């Protein structure tokens, strides 16, 4: 999925802002991310970042800390093990291809 950086940045901020104000959307992010993100244009890295969030991460979000806590283009928020997470997706994909 190729997404313009400025579009993706705005889109992930929209998703996170909505997760703060819309409890149903927030629940959907946690339970069915793909459906929740329908209509948003996000990069694969942004989607992986959202997949790595759990309820406690979303509980910490406020309109006041959103920019500093989840700035995608800086090191302010980098989930521990993002490289490992990316690798695990690659391994899972390879495993699925092997078993088909």
Rosetta constraint file for C-alpha pairs under 8 A:
AtomPair CA 1 CA 42 HARMONIC 7.69 0.50
AtomPair CA 1 CA 43 HARMONIC 6.12 0.50
AtomPair CA 1 CA 44 HARMONIC 6.66 0.50
AtomPair CA 2 CA 43 HARMONIC 6.45 0.50
AtomPair CA 3 CA 7 HARMONIC 6.90 0.50
AtomPair CA 3 CA 8 HARMONIC 6.07 0.50
AtomPair CA 3 CA 41 HARMONIC 6.43 0.50
AtomPair CA 3 CA 42 HARMONIC 6.26 0.50
AtomPair CA 3 CA 43 HARMONIC 5.67 0.50
AtomPair CA 4 CA 8 HARMONIC 6.09 0.50
AtomPair CA 5 CA 9 HARMONIC 6.04 0.50
AtomPair CA 6 CA 10 HARMONIC 6.26 0.50
AtomPair CA 7 CA 11 HARMONIC 6.03 0.50
AtomPair CA 7 CA 41 HARMONIC 7.36 0.50
AtomPair CA 8 CA 12 HARMONIC 6.10 0.50
AtomPair CA 8 CA 41 HARMONIC 6.13 0.50
AtomPair CA 8 CA 42 HARMONIC 5.04 0.50
AtomPair CA 8 CA 43 HARMONIC 6.49 0.50
AtomPair CA 8 CA 46 HARMONIC 7.93 0.50
AtomPair CA 9 CA 13 HARMONIC 6.32 0.50
AtomPair CA 9 CA 72 HARMONIC 7.11 0.50
AtomPair CA 10 CA 14 HARMONIC 6.14 0.50
AtomPair CA 11 CA 15 HARMONIC 6.24 0.50
AtomPair CA 11 CA 40 HARMONIC 6.29 0.50
AtomPair CA 11 CA 41 HARMONIC 6.51 0.50
AtomPair CA 11 CA 42 HARMONIC 6.64 0.50
AtomPair CA 12 CA 16 HARMONIC 6.18 0.50
AtomPair CA 12 CA 42 HARMONIC 6.81 0.50
AtomPair CA 12 CA 46 HARMONIC 7.07 0.50
AtomPair CA 13 CA 17 HARMONIC 5.96 0.50
AtomPair CA 13 CA 66 HARMONIC 7.90 0.50
AtomPair CA 14 CA 18 HARMONIC 6.00 0.50
AtomPair CA 15 CA 19 HARMONIC 6.18 0.50
AtomPair CA 15 CA 37 HARMONIC 7.85 0.50
AtomPair CA 16 CA 20 HARMONIC 6.51 0.50
AtomPair CA 16 CA 66 HARMONIC 7.66 0.50
AtomPair CA 17 CA 21 HARMONIC 6.61 0.50
AtomPair CA 17 CA 63 HARMONIC 6.87 0.50
AtomPair CA 17 CA 66 HARMONIC 7.67 0.50
AtomPair CA 18 CA 22 HARMONIC 5.54 0.50
AtomPair CA 18 CA 25 HARMONIC 7.10 0.50
AtomPair CA 18 CA 26 HARMONIC 7.50 0.50
AtomPair CA 19 CA 23 HARMONIC 6.64 0.50
AtomPair CA 19 CA 25 HARMONIC 5.98 0.50
AtomPair CA 19 CA 26 HARMONIC 4.47 0.50
AtomPair CA 19 CA 29 HARMONIC 7.79 0.50
AtomPair CA 19 CA 58 HARMONIC 7.45 0.50
AtomPair CA 20 CA 26 HARMONIC 7.24 0.50
AtomPair CA 20 CA 58 HARMONIC 7.55 0.50
AtomPair CA 20 CA 61 HARMONIC 6.71 0.50
AtomPair CA 20 CA 62 HARMONIC 6.60 0.50
AtomPair CA 20 CA 63 HARMONIC 7.49 0.50
AtomPair CA 22 CA 26 HARMONIC 6.20 0.50
AtomPair CA 23 CA 27 HARMONIC 6.16 0.50
AtomPair CA 24 CA 28 HARMONIC 6.25 0.50
AtomPair CA 25 CA 29 HARMONIC 6.18 0.50
AtomPair CA 25 CA 36 HARMONIC 6.67 0.50
AtomPair CA 26 CA 30 HARMONIC 6.57 0.50
AtomPair CA 26 CA 58 HARMONIC 7.99 0.50
AtomPair CA 27 CA 31 HARMONIC 6.15 0.50
AtomPair CA 28 CA 32 HARMONIC 5.14 0.50
AtomPair CA 28 CA 33 HARMONIC 6.28 0.50
AtomPair CA 28 CA 35 HARMONIC 7.55 0.50
AtomPair CA 28 CA 36 HARMONIC 5.67 0.50
AtomPair CA 29 CA 33 HARMONIC 4.47 0.50
AtomPair CA 29 CA 34 HARMONIC 7.94 0.50
AtomPair CA 29 CA 36 HARMONIC 5.52 0.50
AtomPair CA 29 CA 37 HARMONIC 7.72 0.50
AtomPair CA 30 CA 53 HARMONIC 7.86 0.50
AtomPair CA 30 CA 54 HARMONIC 6.77 0.50
AtomPair CA 30 CA 55 HARMONIC 7.15 0.50
AtomPair CA 32 CA 36 HARMONIC 6.30 0.50
AtomPair CA 33 CA 37 HARMONIC 6.08 0.50
AtomPair CA 33 CA 51 HARMONIC 7.25 0.50
AtomPair CA 34 CA 38 HARMONIC 6.39 0.50
AtomPair CA 42 CA 46 HARMONIC 5.91 0.50
AtomPair CA 42 CA 47 HARMONIC 6.37 0.50
AtomPair CA 43 CA 47 HARMONIC 6.32 0.50
AtomPair CA 44 CA 48 HARMONIC 6.12 0.50
AtomPair CA 45 CA 49 HARMONIC 6.11 0.50
AtomPair CA 46 CA 50 HARMONIC 6.27 0.50
AtomPair CA 46 CA 72 HARMONIC 7.51 0.50
AtomPair CA 47 CA 51 HARMONIC 6.13 0.50
AtomPair CA 48 CA 52 HARMONIC 6.22 0.50
AtomPair CA 48 CA 85 HARMONIC 7.94 0.50
AtomPair CA 48 CA 86 HARMONIC 7.62 0.50
AtomPair CA 49 CA 53 HARMONIC 6.81 0.50
AtomPair CA 49 CA 79 HARMONIC 7.40 0.50
AtomPair CA 49 CA 82 HARMONIC 7.92 0.50
AtomPair CA 52 CA 79 HARMONIC 7.43 0.50
AtomPair CA 53 CA 57 HARMONIC 5.74 0.50
AtomPair CA 53 CA 58 HARMONIC 7.02 0.50
AtomPair CA 54 CA 58 HARMONIC 6.55 0.50
AtomPair CA 55 CA 59 HARMONIC 6.11 0.50
AtomPair CA 56 CA 60 HARMONIC 6.51 0.50
AtomPair CA 57 CA 61 HARMONIC 6.99 0.50
AtomPair CA 61 CA 65 HARMONIC 6.46 0.50
AtomPair CA 61 CA 66 HARMONIC 6.04 0.50
AtomPair CA 61 CA 69 HARMONIC 7.67 0.50
AtomPair CA 62 CA 66 HARMONIC 5.87 0.50
AtomPair CA 65 CA 69 HARMONIC 5.72 0.50
AtomPair CA 66 CA 70 HARMONIC 5.82 0.50
AtomPair CA 66 CA 71 HARMONIC 7.61 0.50
AtomPair CA 67 CA 71 HARMONIC 5.35 0.50
AtomPair CA 68 CA 76 HARMONIC 6.36 0.50
AtomPair CA 68 CA 77 HARMONIC 7.76 0.50
AtomPair CA 69 CA 76 HARMONIC 6.21 0.50
AtomPair CA 69 CA 77 HARMONIC 5.67 0.50
AtomPair CA 70 CA 76 HARMONIC 6.94 0.50
AtomPair CA 70 CA 77 HARMONIC 5.33 0.50
AtomPair CA 71 CA 75 HARMONIC 7.61 0.50
AtomPair CA 71 CA 76 HARMONIC 6.31 0.50
AtomPair CA 71 CA 77 HARMONIC 6.37 0.50
AtomPair CA 72 CA 77 HARMONIC 7.22 0.50
AtomPair CA 78 CA 82 HARMONIC 7.08 0.50
AtomPair CA 81 CA 85 HARMONIC 6.09 0.50
AtomPair CA 82 CA 86 HARMONIC 6.15 0.50
AtomPair CA 83 CA 87 HARMONIC 6.16 0.50
AtomPair CA 84 CA 88 HARMONIC 6.02 0.50
AtomPair CA 85 CA 89 HARMONIC 6.40 0.50
AtomPair CA 86 CA 90 HARMONIC 6.41 0.50
AtomPair CA 87 CA 91 HARMONIC 6.14 0.50
AtomPair CA 88 CA 92 HARMONIC 6.02 0.50
AtomPair CA 89 CA 93 HARMONIC 6.09 0.50
AtomPair CA 90 CA 94 HARMONIC 6.17 0.50
AtomPair CA 91 CA 95 HARMONIC 6.00 0.50
AtomPair CA 92 CA 96 HARMONIC 6.14 0.50
AtomPair CA 93 CA 97 HARMONIC 6.29 0.50
AtomPair CA 94 CA 98 HARMONIC 6.22 0.50
AtomPair CA 95 CA 99 HARMONIC 6.35 0.50
AtomPair CA 96 CA 100 HARMONIC 6.33 0.50
